[in-house]
Amino acid sequence: MKIAELRQKTKNELEKLLQDNREKVRQLRFNLVAGKVKNVRELRKIKKEIARILTLLKKFNANDANSYANAANIRKPSPNGRGVR
């Protein structure tokens, strides 16, 4: 699935897709050891899709944290650890 298609999905849909893809990877690994898999590249393709989904979920979580901090007027610590100026 392309990144543009993934960006149109909601957070819940991405989490479900992530769970499904992780299950596919697990099954492919078992089948690979058993010698049942003909297309070994399928595993690579699914793992890359998992990485794309995780990247988008991380952005969702970062946006949620930023919107929460802005809504509650919470001061965020500075990146250098010296406090907020």
Beta strands, then each sheet from edge to edge (+ up, - down):
end
